[in-house]
Amino acid sequence: MEKPSETYSFLETSYVMITCESGCESLVAEELRGITGIKEIECTTGNYDVIAKIEVESVESLREIIAFKIRKVRGVLSTTTLMCTESTKPIIAQ
C-alpha cells in the first residue's frame, strides 16, 4: 500500500531507431555512449542499424537529445522514435 509521504518520479522512456551510413554503425554506437540519458545501445540488422533506449525527466529533454545530439552524430542518416506508454511493469512474452 502506498504511503502518503512517498513521492514517485516517472521517467520518459523511448526507443530511438537509427539509420546510419554504411560502415558507420559501430562508430555511431560508440559516440552515443557518451550522451547522458541514453541507457542502452544495440547494433542491429534489418531496417535500422542502431537502437538506443533513452530515459529522461521530460519530453523536452528527450527532444533535445534526439534533435541536438543524436542527429548531430557523424554517420547518422535518420531517426525514428517510439515513446513508451505508462506501464507498471514490463511485459515479457513467453
C-alpha positions in Angstrom: 0.0 0.0 0.0 1.2 3.5 -0.9 2.2 5.8 1.9 1.1 9.4 1.6 4.6 10.7 2.2 6.1 8.8 -0.7 6.7 10.5 -4.0 7.3 8.9 -7.3 9.4 10.2 -10.2 8.5 8.9 -13.6 10.9 9.0 -16.4 10.0 9.5 -20.0 11.2 6.4 -21.8 11.7 6.0 -25.6 13.5 3.9 -28.1 15.2 5.6 -31.0 15.9 3.6 -34.1 18.8 5.0 -36.0 19.8 4.5 -39.7 23.5 5.0 -40.3 25.7 5.5 -43.3 27.1 2.1 -44.4 30.0 1.0 -42.3 29.4 3.7 -39.6 27.3 1.6 -37.2 30.0 0.8 -34.6 31.3 4.4 -34.7 27.8 5.8 -34.2 27.1 3.4 -31.3 30.4 4.3 -29.6 29.7 8.1 -29.9 26.2 7.6 -28.4 27.7 6.0 -25.3 28.8 9.5 -24.2 25.3 11.1 -24.3 23.6 11.5 -20.9 20.1 9.9 -20.9 21.0 7.1 -23.2 20.7 3.9 -21.1 21.1 1.1 -23.7 22.6 0.9 -27.2 22.4 -2.1 -29.5 23.6 -2.6 -33.1 21.0 -4.4 -35.1 20.3 -5.8 -38.5 17.2 -5.0 -40.6 15.5 -1.7 -41.2 17.6 0.1 -38.5 21.3 -0.1 -37.7 21.3 1.0 -34.0 18.6 1.2 -31.3 19.1 3.4 -28.3 16.9 3.4 -25.2 16.6 6.8 -23.6 15.3 7.6 -20.1 14.9 11.3 -19.2 12.8 13.5 -16.9 10.8 15.3 -19.6 9.7 15.2 -23.2 11.7 18.4 -23.8 14.9 16.7 -22.6 14.1 13.8 -25.0 13.7 16.3 -27.9 17.0 18.0 -27.1 18.9 14.6 -27.0 17.4 13.5 -30.3 17.5 16.8 -32.3 20.7 18.3 -31.0 22.8 15.3 -30.0 21.9 12.0 -31.8 21.1 13.6 -35.1 24.4 15.6 -35.0 26.5 12.4 -34.6 28.6 11.8 -37.7 27.2 8.9 -39.7 23.6 9.2 -38.6 21.2 9.5 -41.6 17.8 9.4 -39.9 16.0 8.5 -36.6 12.6 7.1 -35.7 11.4 7.5 -32.2 9.0 5.3 -30.2 7.6 6.8 -27.0 6.7 4.2 -24.3 3.3 4.4 -22.7 2.9 4.4 -18.9 3.1 0.9 -17.5 3.5 -0.5 -14.1 5.9 -3.3 -15.1 7.5 -4.6 -18.3 5.5 -7.2 -20.3 7.6 -10.2 -21.1 6.5 -12.6 -23.9 6.9 -16.2 -23.0 
